[in-house]
């Protein structure tokens, strides 16, 4: 659902790559067919090589240290809406990224357009 929501909210962009580990949910036939239907190329980490997935590990580290409350959430709905707020508001529009020359992803994307 998250992939489809991101894909649609970004206007169905082309030439995308989806990178993940080799988890069963990413290697499942249903997920691979979903990527193919959206014309998204799939990339997976090599087995046992955590460096392949370093960007996502960094993202989740930031999410946990910057955003998620130490006491956790009351329920799954609260967690889902709060993490969505982190992604769509804070992470993409406010948080500066050193990899982008200390610009937000939204600002960096606007420069590339």
Secondary structure, DSSP 8 states (H G I E B T S, - for coil): -HHHHHHHHTT--SSEEEEE---HHHHSHHHHHHHHHTTEEEEE--TT-GGGGHHHHHHHHHHHHHTS-TT--SSHHHHHHHHHHIIIIIIIII--BGGGTSB-HHHHHHHH-
